[in-house]
Amino acid sequence: MSNSSQASQRIAALLDDNSFVEIGAMVTARATDFNLKQTETPSDGVITGYGVIDGNLVYVYSQDASVLGGTIGEMHAKKITNLYDLALKTGAPVIGLIDSAGLRLQEATDALHAFGEIYLKQTLASGVIPQITAVFGTCGGGLALVPTLTDFTFMEEKKAKLFVNSPNALEGNNIGKCDTSDAKFQSEESGIVDVVAEEAELLNRIRELISLLPANNEDNLSYTECTDDLNRACENLANCAGDTSIALSNIADDGAFFEVKAAYAKDMVTGFIRLNGATVGFVANRTAVFDENGKEAEKFTDKLSAKACEKAAKHYAQNKHFMFHFECSLH
């Protein structure tokens, strides 16, 4: 890779060993308007390329906060949009690792245009290839639209910030009162974020999700050989009454269970399991949450709430192009 920055280290940790091929390593900023000072911008603040995760081709971009704060300018955006073009041609997922101060003010309208180009590529890719975004640092202003336009959003639990307007800029609010930019709020209250974890675990969870998802909406080969006994008895199912997340993990091949938006509308469980080698999306209502000791930690009614319905509907809408779904009800 072009450097040993944290951005490149994240790519190395995400992909299979020695599989990353960098694209556009020599690209730098080219803005000269208003007699801008010509500072070095290695890779223009974003490392782009492709590699594999458990043998599955993926395209990755990782913003480098050490270069102009990882801000998005003309060439920075061109590298990302070119990556999308390649991903659409080959039918492979795009993974974005976000750590950026947002718009590069020095490039003015060129930077604004750059945002629009990224949004356009995201909408063209929607429903065609899976898109995953992971926020590790700041993701504010216009950049905050990028995670919400992708299929799955991950956030680092302590340092990541996701906001359009800073909490302190909102009348009657401040970070001390309610930090609307942190991972806890975005996962529990807004429902934007699917997974929250510390950095190393976050990258491992992305790898886990990629291994379950098909490469694109026409991928009919996204099956793995089932080594689990399809005729086995699930003895613990009787003890799962109320908590369908436990039941789903029991019936899945070798326990292959991936829950999305686990912290939001907990009376509805959404995610993916593997059945007879095929990945299947699920929605399941839930009346109780059990802790690791098997004790009831939270209890809900058996009626569908508005947030639960929204959560289920969004899961259907985002993933209907990629896989079959089934429903699980406690009624």
PyMOL commands that set and color helices and strands:
alter all, ss='L'
color gray80, all
select helices_A, chain A and resi 6-14+33-35+42-45+68-70+74-90+105-125+141-149+167-169+183-188+199-212+235-240+244-251+253-255+306-319
alter helices_A, ss='H'
color red, helices_A
select strands_A, chain A and resi 21-23+46-53+56-63+94-98+131-135+138-140+152-156+161-163+195-197+257-260+268-275+278-285+288-290+296-299+325-328
alter strands_A, ss='S'
color yellow, strands_A
deselect
rebuild
show_as cartoon
